[in-house]
Structure formats: structure tokens, C-alpha cells
């Protein structure tokens, strides 16, 4: 029996299974403030995928016009207890042609640092077909406080659950929707994407992440459809990174596609992404068909 494609939006129970792959973005502009705005999804043990505009918004919001901005940037998963798995973002790589960014993290607490098998997203690089069902996930309405104990150790308390949103793919933009706001491969769905859910995964009915939440226009009239957009994922293969095989060291730049070739990340049809100029990964294209 096929799943319903009727749009729905529902907060998920605490400690949803999605907590294992989808994280909250948490930024500390200084020791006294905390900002919750955005979601992400784990690609490998310490690599995450999110929306590029979130990082750019943080830099614009907390920058002062100088060349250096100091932000403490975390990714947080919450498990029963509650038990917090906290990762600190120590570097990031942006797509040159889409609203996609990869974040590299290091464990910040014992829970994150404990050796274990971590759940990671499998990707579908091409957009889902028009008329198919998608499910988005992200964290909305998050709030929290920062407090320090007697030893000066910083602690955070987070409120806000993840939400699952269901809808139907209405339109696919193979190259771009327009030349200004959504000038990259994306697709439109009638699912509701709330603020804070940007950067969260969009999942097809095969259980693969097929997009990253990037935009939403609420309806003007009651009972009208949402107009929501997700970034298509094949451009992530072209993001230039300089991560060593040990996951820490810095080496010569290469495209993310190499991580798929090595099986470090799981990306269906990665071999269909090719480069017009092998010395410049940003000139990638996706080969349609079988």
C-alpha cells in the first residue's frame, strides 16, 4: 500500500530515531549568548551536510566587518537521559554552485568521542520524480540557555523537538529556479519547512536523503499549499575539500566525489557526476539517465 503524499507536519517524540543522523546547529557568539538556527545531517563519522546559507547568515549576523570572526560552532544530538552528543565544527567547505556546505567536526564530549558505529545518511544524488512523496526533517523553535558551573565549565540546556514534514514533489529545476534567489539545482514540494529546519534532510521513499531543506514560502491563504524548496544533492560531489585519509590532516584539494569512490560516504549514482575540467571540480555536471 503506497504512503500518503498528503501534506502533513508533526513534531516528533523526544529522542526520535532521526536524532542519530540529524543534528542541531548551535552557535555561541560569546560566552553569554547562544543561537539555535538550523539543522544538518551526518554523512560520515565526523562529516555533516547542511545548507550553505546558514553559515553565511551566521557570519553576517555576528561579523563586525573585520577579516576574522570568532564563533564557537557546535552540532548537538540529544539521546535518552538526556544525553548530549556534542561535536565542534572546526572547518567547513562550501559548494561554489549550490546552497550546500560540508562541516568537519571533532568530538567535544565523551559521548561524541566514545568509539562506536554511528548512523550516517545514504544519499540519492538526483532529485525525486515529480509526484513522488518526500519527508523532510529538521529542528524548529529551538531555545536554550547557557550556564557555567563552579569550575567555569559551560553547559547548555536545549528545548525544541524535531519535526517531520511530508509532501509531494511538484516541480524540478534541473539547473536553477531563477538567477538570483534559487540559482542552483533544486526541487519544489508542497511540504511545510519551518524556520530552523533549513539544512535538514529531505528523504525519498527509498530511505535515502535526496535533498537539503533550503527555502519555504508559507501560503497566502488558509488551506493553500506551502511552496518549499530543497537543494538537489549531486553538486555536493563537486565541493572541493582538503581532508586527509585520517579524517584530520590537510592535504591537496580534491572533490567530495572521491569520498564516494572510496566508500567513505554513500552516494547513489556518484559515477554520473563528471567534470568538464578535471582540474576544476566546480565545473561539474550530472549525467541524466542510466
N, C-alpha and C positions, 0 to 999 in steps of 0.2 A: 504494500500500500504506500503510495507516494506521500512525502511530507507536505503539509500545507505551506503554501507560499504567501498566505495572507499576512500582511504586516502585523507584527506584534513587538512589544518592548516589555521586558520583565527583569526586575532586579533578581540577581541570583542569590542563593543562600550563602551565608558565610562559609568560607573555605571551599568554594566551588572548585571542581577539578580543573577548571581553566587557570586557577591560581598557579598551577605548576608550570605553565608556559607563558602566561600573560602577566606582566608586571606593571606596577605603578611608577611613573616618573615623579621624583621628589627632588626639589631644588632648594638649597639653602643659600640665599643671597648673603647672609651673615649669620652670626651665632644666635640671633634672636628671632629670625623670620624663617618661615617655611612656605613653599609654594607647591601645590599639587595641581598639575595641569598636563595630563597626557598619559598615554598607555604605550605599551611596547610588547613584543613577542620574542621569545628566545629561539635563536637559530641553531646555536651550538652551546657547549658548556658555559662559555662566558661571552658569547656574542648575541646581540639583540638587534632587532629591526624595528624602526619607528618612522614617524613622519618627520621629514626634514624641517618643516616649518615650525615645529615645536621648539627645536634647538635654536633656530634663528630668532623666534619670538623671545626666548629667554635671554639671548644675547642683547637683543634690542631693548628689552624691558629693564635689564639690570646693568647694561653698559652705561658708561659715563662719557663716551666719546673718545676714550683713550684706546691704546693698542692692546692692553691687557685687561682681561676681566677674570676675576676670581670667583668661581661658583663651586660649591660642594654639591655634586650631582649624583643622586642615588637611584637605583632601581630596587623596589621592595616587593617581595611576595609575602603573603600572610597565610599561615597554616594553623591548624587547631592548636589551642593552647592559651592565648595566641602565641605563635612562634614566628618570628620575623626572619626572613632570609634577605639580607641586605648586601647589595653589590654597589661598588663605587665606579662610576664611569670615569675612565682615565684617558680615553681618546675616542674620537668619532671620525667617521668618513661619510661624506655627502655624495649623493648622486648629482652629477652635473646636468642631468636632463629630466629629473623627476623629483617628486616630493617624498624621497626615501633617504634614510640615513641608517648606517650601521654603527652600533655602540660597542666598544670593547670595555669589559668590566673586570674588576678584581674583587675578591670576597672581602667584605668589611666586618663580618662577624663569624662566629664559629659555625652557625647553621649554614651559611653560604660556603664556608671553607671546608666543611665536612666532606670527605670523599664519598661520592655516591653517583649513581646514574641519574642524570637529570632529563626530564622530558623536554623535547625540542620539537618545534614545528616542522612539518614537511610542507614544501612549497609547491604550488602549481603556478607556473610562470605565465601561462596565458589566461586571459580573462574568462570567467564563466560564461556560458552561452546566454543569449537573450531569452528570457522566460524561465531561466533556472532559479532555484532557491539559493539564497545566501544567508549566512548567520554571522553577524558581527558581534564582537565582544570588546568591552572597554570599561574603564572606571570613571564614573561621573559623580559630581557633587562631593568630591573628597574634601575633607577638612582634617585638621590636625593641630597639635601643639608641640612645642619643643620645650623640654625641661632638662636641667642639669642636676645630677646628684651631688652629694657632698664632696666627691673626688673630682668634680668637674666634667664627668662623662656625660655626653649629650644623649638624650633619649627622646624618641618621638612616639606620639600616640595618634593613630590614624583611624578616621571614621569614613565610611563610604564603601559600598559594595560594588562589585562588578555587575554589569547588565548585559543580557543577551538580547539582540535585536534581529528580527527575521524580516526578510523582504524578498522581492523578486527583481532580477536584473532587467532593466528597461532599455538600456542603450549602452553601446560600447563605442568608445572613442579610441581607435587604433593608434593614432599619433598624438592627438590633443583634442580637448573640447573647444579651446579658444587660444588666442595668442597672448593672453595676459594672466588670468587667474588660474586656469587649469590647462596649462600649456604642456601637458605630458600625457602619456598613455593612461587611460582611466576608464572606469565604467560607472554608470548611474544605476542606482537602485531606489526602491521606494521605502527602504528601511529607515528607521529613525536613528540618527547618530547624534548624540548629545555632546555638549562641550565636555572636555576631559577624556572622551573616547578616542580622540584623534591619536593616531599611532597604533591603535589596537588592530587585531587581526580580523579579516573577513574570511570566512571559511565556506568552502563549497560542500556539496552533499557527499563528496568522497572523503571528507575529513581533512582536506589539505587547505592551507592558508593560500588564498588566491588574490588577496588584496590587502592594502593597509588603509584604514579609515583616514580620510583627509579633509572632507568638507560636508556641510549639511545646510540646506535651506528649509526651514520649517514651513509648513503650509500657511497660506494666507487666510484660508477659510476652514472652518470646522469640518472634520471628516475628509479633507483633501489629503493628497499624498505628500509625504516628505520627498524632497529632492536631495539625494545623498550621493556622494562620490567616494570611490576608493581608488587608490593608485594601483595600476596593474604592475605585476612583480618582475617581468622579465628585465627591466632596466637595472634591477639590483645586481644582476650578474656583471654589469659593466662598472660598478663602483670601484674606483681604484683604492686599494689598501696596501699597507706595507707591514703586514703581520707575519712574523716568523712561524715556522712549523711548531715551535714550542708554545705558541699562543701568547708569547710575551715580547720577544725580541723584535726589533725593527729591521726590515730587510728592504730590498729594492721593491718598487711599486709593481703591483700586478692586479688584474681584475678579479672580483669575487668568484667569477666562473671557475677559477682554479680550485677554490674550496669545494665546489660542487663536483668537479672532476675527481678530487681526492676522496670524496665521500664525507668530508667534514660537515657539510650541510647537505640536506636532501632537497633537491630541486628537480621536479619532473620536467623533462624536455629541455634541460640546460644546454644540450648539444645543439639546439636550434638557435641559440644566441650566437651571433657571429659578429666580427669586427671588420669594417671596411678598411681600416688601417690598423694592423696588428700592434703598432706602437702607440696607439691612442684608443684606450678602451671606451672613451666616451662616445665614439662613433659607432656604437653597437646597434644592431637591428635584430628583429626576431623573424625567423623564417616560418611562415604560416604553413599549415598542412602537415601531412605525415612525412 
